[in-house]
């Protein structure tokens, strides 16, 4: 494979594409961005957020750069149109900006990017990982996402196991419990619900001796909210 490639891209459309991909959530931005050239267009793909930019020139079948690099470029695109981008000796260049990159000789079809939403939480990334092979995850540039999500789950289980250590609970037992929910996609709360979870936990600590369960508390909260909406004072 050649070691040097270059494209001329439409500056306005390229900036628009960078802005679209930069809207991906923080976790998704940790994926690899994949740049391909097909039918006169440069395709930027970041974990399912895909944009096309008119372009001319020669390009490898696939170029990968860190997803966060695209966000950094949004406000740094030079005032040149058409805009030159290139790959040389394992580096991606846009004017004076450069970053390491890798080139691939082929692009395997993969469903991974369709399974990971733009603002994916750890649970959603792991749920997508459970439905794809390692090869499919790699083909979509999602390996860094999956690795980070697995590390986060392991850390959470290790911390929870430490709290329950007197009962000889192990991190592996808690990981297995979480993985069952990940595989079937079942959960009641999201990471964004951390404040609600803390409130339920505090209430349950007070009411558990009286038979209350966390699911019951959540149902009572939901019921009271609905009644408040239906019968505002």
PyMOL commands that set and color helices and strands:
alter all, ss='L'
color gray80, all
select helices_A, chain A and resi 11-22+28-30+67-73+112-115+122-130+134-139+143-163+165-167+171-184+191-210+214-230
alter helices_A, ss='H'
color red, helices_A
select strands_A, chain A and resi 4-9+32-38+41-46+49-58+62-66+83-88+91-94+97-100+102-104
alter strands_A, ss='S'
color yellow, strands_A
deselect
rebuild
show_as cartoon
